[in-house]
Amino acid sequence: MISKEEVEKIAKLSRLELSEKEVEKMQKDLSEILNYFDVLKSAPKVKTTNHSLQTTNLRIDEAKDSKVADKLINASPDKKDGYIKVKAIF
């Protein structure tokens, strides 16, 4: 079990003020967390695969002039220098 002094040191580093009751609760909680890490260490190893070597069928990233922006600007009632002019909000 983690010691009371260790909990108080962790609380100080975390800038937490803990009551005696909270220190005791943290002792128990932190000990359970650390014990769970031991359980995870004893878990069987799983073989991982490297997915970065697989090829994907993605389209080539290339710029296309779709003229959508020009259509929107031309359709707006008020425009200036290639931008849509709107009312100020501030």
C-alpha positions in Angstrom: 0.0 0.0 0.0 1.2 3.5 -0.8 2.3 5.4 2.3 0.6 8.4 3.8 3.8 10.5 3.1 3.7 9.6 -0.5 0.1 10.6 -0.9 0.9 13.9 0.9 3.8 14.5 -1.4 1.7 13.8 -4.5 -1.0 16.2 -3.2 1.6 18.9 -2.6 3.0 18.5 -6.1 -0.6 18.7 -7.4 -1.3 21.7 -5.2 -4.1 19.9 -3.5 -5.1 20.4 0.1 -6.4 17.1 1.5 -8.0 16.4 4.8 -6.9 13.3 6.8 -9.9 11.4 5.6 -9.1 12.3 2.0 -5.5 11.2 2.4 -6.7 7.8 3.7 -9.1 7.5 0.8 -6.4 8.5 -1.7 -4.0 5.9 -0.2 -6.5 3.2 -0.9 -7.4 4.5 -4.4 -3.9 5.0 -5.5 -2.8 1.6 -4.2 -5.7 0.0 -6.2 -4.6 1.8 -9.4 -1.0 0.8 -9.0 -2.1 -2.8 -8.3 -4.1 -2.8 -11.5 -0.9 -1.9 -13.5 0.6 -5.1 -12.1 -2.4 -7.0 -13.5 -1.9 -5.3 -16.9 1.8 -6.2 -16.9 0.9 -9.9 -16.5 -1.5 -9.8 -19.5 -0.4 -11.8 -22.5 1.4 -10.0 -25.2 -0.5 -9.3 -28.5 1.3 -9.2 -31.8 0.8 -5.9 -33.5 0.7 -5.1 -37.2 2.1 -2.2 -39.0 -0.8 -0.7 -41.0 1.3 2.0 -42.5 2.8 -0.5 -45.0 -0.6 -1.2 -46.5 -1.5 0.6 -49.7 -4.7 2.6 -49.9 -6.7 3.7 -52.9 -6.9 7.4 -52.2 -7.5 10.0 -54.9 -4.6 12.3 -55.8 -4.8 15.6 -54.0 -4.8 18.2 -56.7 -6.3 21.7 -57.0 -9.2 22.2 -59.3 -10.8 25.4 -60.3 -14.5 24.8 -59.7 -15.7 28.4 -60.1 -18.1 27.9 -57.1 -16.6 30.9 -55.3 -17.0 33.1 -58.4 -20.6 32.0 -58.8 -21.4 32.8 -55.1 -19.7 36.3 -55.3 -21.5 37.1 -58.5 -24.8 36.0 -57.0 -24.4 38.2 -53.9 -26.3 41.6 -54.0 -23.3 43.6 -52.6 -19.7 42.9 -53.4 -16.3 44.6 -53.4 -12.9 43.6 -54.8 -13.9 40.0 -55.3 -15.4 39.6 -51.8 -19.0 39.6 -50.5 -19.7 42.8 -48.6 -21.7 42.3 -45.4 -22.8 44.5 -42.5 -20.3 45.0 -39.7 -21.2 43.0 -36.6 -19.1 44.9 -34.1 
